[in-house]
Amino acid sequence: MATASRTIWDINPKKRFKAYVQTCVSLLKKFSNQGLITQGNVLHAHLIKKGLSSQKYIASNLLILYLNCRKFAAIDQIVKEFDGSDLVVHNCLISANIQWGNLDQARTLFDEMPERNEVSWTALISGFMKHGRVGESMWYFERNPFQNVVSWTAAISGLVRNGLNFEALKLFFRLLESGVRPNDVTYTSVLRACGELREFGLGMSVLGLAVISGFEHYLSVSNCLITLSLRMGEINLARRVFDQMEKRDVVSWTAILDVYVETGDLREARRIFDQMPERNEISWSVMIARYSQSGYGKEALKLFSKMVWEGFKPNVSCFACTLSALASLKALSAGINIHGHIIKIGINKDVFIGSSLIDFYCKCGNPDDGRLVFDLISEKNVVCWNSIVGGYSVNGRLEEAEELFELIPEKNDVSWGTIIAGYLENGQSEKVLEIFNTLLLSGQTPNKSTLSSVLCACASIASLDKGMNVHGKIIKLGIQYDIFVGTALTDMYAKCGDIGSSKQVFERMPEKNEISWTVMIQGLAESGFAEESLMLFEEMERTSEVAPNELMLLSVLFACSHCGLVDKGLRYFISMEKVYGIKPKGMHYTCVVDLLSRSGRLNEAEEFIRTMPFQPEANAFTALLSGCNMFKDAKIAERTAKKLWELAEKNSAGYVLLSNIYASAGRWIDVSNIRKFMRERGLKKSGGCSWVEVRNQVHSFYSEDVSHFQSDEIYGTLQLLRSEMLGVET
């Protein structure tokens, strides 16, 4: 302020009046933008002393200062000093009320104006758009007598901001027909609408118009073109536009950062982020969000800490992404600290933040704390409800989840998907199908995620009929060629034993990702079509850009094991790290043990287990024991069984296999000792399960099972059949 005062005192207002007024106005604008009300008051007092406070240009800027700082007494005083019909005053008051959210008051002021100019009309058009009242905004736009490029652009950009991209394009065509020339902001909004609608051809035509009009080098147009190129998948074009820009701002850098973030190239995205000459909250949020979404929770937290350290204030989106990262790390203590900071700055009741906090506490195993957050949100939206329902489901508290689900005022497709996914994750497939039927009866249309969950439930209980019914609904919805739905259908048919239909769905998919290929390769291998599974894997390597993943290579090893292709399986195992860059895990080593054991190479299998770089899985020893049983090798079986017992004392499989090996060798005393040992330890052989589907209901049965509600009738019928069979034999 001292520097500013010296600047004012250096100018003699009598000799250099214009320079003096310009300096005062410049200072008033600075104080207004930065909220420096004390300095503004001092300058106002100085202007009163000089007799210049009522000078119209200065008085209007004083009014803007007090409006921005909400000093209502000062506002009333300045308004009184003006003529009540002053156009500038009314426009300032309208803009301020719009900024405060007092739209009805802004409209009243507008209606009371004896005359209006284009600023008055445009303020109301853009103000109603800003607050989502699109219909009222367009009402004023259609009646605006000053339809210049500014008012057209206010309406077009407002429609885009409210997600009405198609309507924005229609209005743009009307603008062109009217003869009004678009400006750079108009083109920016229209290009954004084309990107959102994926109307890339139209977008390039609009760009051509911008070039003809001389706007191709405007910063906002270039920034929007980078984003449009990203939506088109033209990464090289986006980079070329960025590299050719003569001037770049933080939006340009954030746009090119977003290009690499969206393509998953985190290394290049971080390199660009580190090179940015300046960053804003959006740049930080984009990078933190991608780290969090990609499973790099620790990196997200490091970046968040650096952001705060450098003096940036995290926005709502940034806090939400950071809480998501903390949830993935189960970092409860750190999350509680951030929750405290959120309460301190007063955004804890924001529904977006509230949903993130609910999700955080529930994923950290504290659903009751999540419920406390939920209860404190005064205006809950469906996202909050879905978060708490999902939170209870994740923690296995399904009854409470369903109670809350029933209380949701307006359920959306995500609400249904959340409760269905909860029951699926907890292994209650029949309940999934029951809720899905309720969903259909409610008239709600299931989304792709929900349909995938239901198909997974059908697969888990091998209910082919129900799976086919769901397939019929998918065809009716016209989403059978969607990559995620197609993959779920492929998996369902394979797991229900209909490998022909599984192949048919897979072959008809116009696009396949690594999960699609994995599901089909795995389905063929597990259904006894091992050679066909290997052929499909080789076809994928020849014709697709998809890289093998861990599960896919596990299926390949499984197929080799069941085909007896030992050497080929070993080559694939060796290639995992050398060729595909995938470090084998315990399940891959176990599959190799099974591969060697099935072919009778028991000594190699035993040595392979001994040289594993980590503790072998119990299943590895079980696989070797199974081979010993097949090839009657009691010595290796005894050594293997001993190690299995040390590793998994409660695992009955090893004891059962060793007992079978002794029985095959006629060592009945050893068989008796093993069975006695199992009885003393309370170990039992796991019972097999069979099921049958009758009238859309699945019935499961175990050996000597009496839990079924019709068990008396079932056993009675079995006894009758046995009597009939014995009668036939005699």
Summary of the structure (lengths in Angstrom):
residues: 730
radius of gyration: 35.5
end to end distance: 115.7
largest distance: 132.8
contacts: 2292
relative contact order: 0.02
helix: 74%
strand: 2%
